Amino acid sequence: MLDERKSEILRALIEEHIETGEAVSSRSILEASGLGVSTATVRNDLAALESDGYVVQPHTSAGRIPTATAYRFYVDHMSHRALLPMNLDKISEFFSSVHVELSRLLKSTTSLLTEVTQYPAVITGPGLGGETVRGAHLVQMGSEVVLVVIVTDAGRVSQEIVRLSAPADPSEVEGAERIILRMLVDVPLSTRLDAASLITEDVPHSVSSIIQAVCDSAFDTVDRERDLYVGPTSHLTSAWADISKVRGVLEVLEREAALLEVLAQIPDGTSVQIGQELGLDSDTDIAMVSTSYGTAGERSGRVGVIGPMRMDYGRAISAVEEVGDGLGESLGTSGEPS
């Protein structure tokens, strides 16, 4: 644990580096911190902080820059910064006026959060389990393959390829679709489907086997599906001045499956992952601030921003939480956007 003076020196160094992107000198730290000590004392404390892994000195004559360890200490001990009134108004106005189907709402929300923070936003959609079935269709792709298309009350569409245990005729697939559709309309997808409850004695074995395959495969996985929405990347060059870092960030944003896995493993509430804490096997200068939104369970998701390790964490946390609250209220007041 750092003592009070070293903590203040580290805070001043980090905030100055966030502001300028440059290595910070002991004199700049002294001016920013307001500590009544000499520059020699600051230099000695910086040397101790460097020895402990909190700062590094890029060049012998240059100042210091913070490490991922320093940012973690800063995030864990800082207080949040309030958003500017204009940004609060922008977020409030957005959620009070938007009335679109869910996927468009989430995509628009990433643009809003990117505009407010100047960092690319990421949002995971809530699982489908809390939604109800409005339509179900079986599209035959081959003699032993069908595409199951499920439409929910929120206007979302899930598609799953199901392999059958035996070749099926189009009439058998149509018969299975009629039974599934008749029994499932207005049923929540979180309901565990029992194929036996759909199959009566007069249903041919060939049709019942199709129903069994669909229930075992498509409906077993549909409520775990999550969509990833990524905001505009036009601000990357201003957040990461080094073009090689921009390429690394773009590569991370393109790895949707890996990002979904990272976001899925974060517990409810606000969280900050810095550098290798993201578990993306990447040395990219990157950090993520995210929070959960919506009600617990199937209707919940995460909203966050990805920025450099020197991002303004206080402002990012405030923006992410404000947008998360607005998104949760938007989804909760009417069940789903219409």
Secondary structure as UniProt FT lines:
FT   HELIX           4..20
FT   HELIX           26..33
FT   HELIX           39..51
FT   TURN            52..53
FT   STRAND          55..56
FT   TURN            60..61
FT   STRAND          64..66
FT   HELIX           68..77
FT   HELIX           85..97
FT   HELIX           102..117
FT   STRAND          121..124
FT   HELIX           128..130
FT   STRAND          132..142
FT   TURN            143..144
FT   STRAND          145..152
FT   TURN            153..154
FT   STRAND          157..163
FT   HELIX           170..184
FT   TURN            185..186
FT   TURN            189..190
FT   HELIX           195..198
FT   TURN            201..202
FT   HELIX           205..221
FT   HELIX           222..224
FT   STRAND          228..230
FT   TURN            234..235
FT   HELIX           236..239
FT   HELIX           243..254
FT   HELIX           256..264
FT   STRAND          271..274
FT   HELIX           275..278
FT   STRAND          287..293
FT   TURN            298..299
FT   STRAND          301..307
FT   TURN            309..310
FT   HELIX           313..333
//
